[in-house]
């Protein structure tokens, strides 16, 4: 593929060392910013998603329950806090 309109990735940093994670992060940001490619990432690594995403879709039990801009989430705190509040109503699941 030369330049797709959309790139879909499932856990793209799974199993990578810190250098590999940084390289993937920089590549994704370059594809988004320089080439305008939409990137859909499925991941459980909230901190990494927070560092590259501009819009978040939260899926619970197979259903999209919320789509929100990262700028809105940052006004309230971190993505992890937002996620836990949305899913568990602010009560941490142990």
C-alpha positions in Angstrom: 0.0 0.0 0.0 1.3 3.4 -0.9 -0.8 5.7 1.2 -4.0 4.3 2.7 -6.8 6.5 3.9 -7.2 4.5 7.1 -4.8 2.2 9.0 -6.3 -0.3 11.5 -3.9 -1.7 14.1 -4.6 -4.1 16.9 -2.3 -3.7 19.9 0.6 -2.3 17.8 3.1 -2.0 20.7 2.4 -5.4 22.3 5.7 -7.1 23.1 7.9 -4.2 22.0 10.8 -2.8 24.1 10.8 0.9 25.0 12.8 1.8 21.9 10.3 0.0 19.6 7.4 1.6 21.4 8.9 5.0 20.8 9.6 4.2 17.2 6.0 3.1 16.6 4.6 6.1 18.4 6.7 8.5 16.2 5.7 6.6 13.0 2.0 6.8 13.9 2.2 10.5 14.6 4.1 11.1 11.4 1.5 9.2 9.4 -1.3 11.2 11.0 0.3 14.6 10.9 2.3 14.6 7.6 0.1 12.3 5.5 -3.3 12.8 7.0 -3.9 9.0 7.5 -6.7 8.1 9.9 -5.4 5.5 12.3 -7.7 3.2 14.3 -5.9 1.6 17.2 -7.3 -1.1 19.5 -5.3 -1.3 22.7 -5.6 -1.8 26.4 -2.5 0.3 27.0 -4.3 3.5 28.0 -1.2 5.7 28.6 0.1 5.0 25.1 -3.2 5.7 23.4 -3.3 8.9 25.4 0.0 10.0 23.9 -1.0 9.5 20.2 -4.8 9.8 19.9 -6.9 12.9 19.3 -10.3 11.0 19.5 -11.1 8.1 21.8 -13.8 5.5 21.3 -14.5 3.4 24.4 -15.9 -0.1 23.9 -17.5 -2.1 26.7 -18.8 -5.6 26.2 -18.5 -5.2 22.4 -20.4 -1.9 22.2 -19.1 1.6 21.5 -20.3 3.5 24.6 -18.5 6.8 24.2 -16.6 8.7 21.6 -14.8 11.8 22.9 -12.0 14.2 21.9 -8.8 13.8 24.0 -8.9 17.6 24.5 -12.1 17.2 26.5 -10.6 14.3 28.5 -7.5 16.3 29.4 -9.7 19.1 30.8 -10.9 16.5 33.4 -7.6 14.6 34.0 -6.1 11.5 32.4 -7.6 9.0 30.0 -7.3 6.3 32.7 -9.3 8.3 35.2 -11.9 9.1 32.5 -12.2 5.5 31.5 -12.5 4.2 35.1 -15.1 6.9 35.9 -17.1 6.0 32.7 -17.0 2.3 33.2 -17.2 2.0 37.0 -18.8 5.2 38.0 -15.6 6.3 39.8 -15.3 3.2 41.8 -12.1 1.3 41.1 -12.6 -2.3 40.0 -10.3 -4.6 41.9 
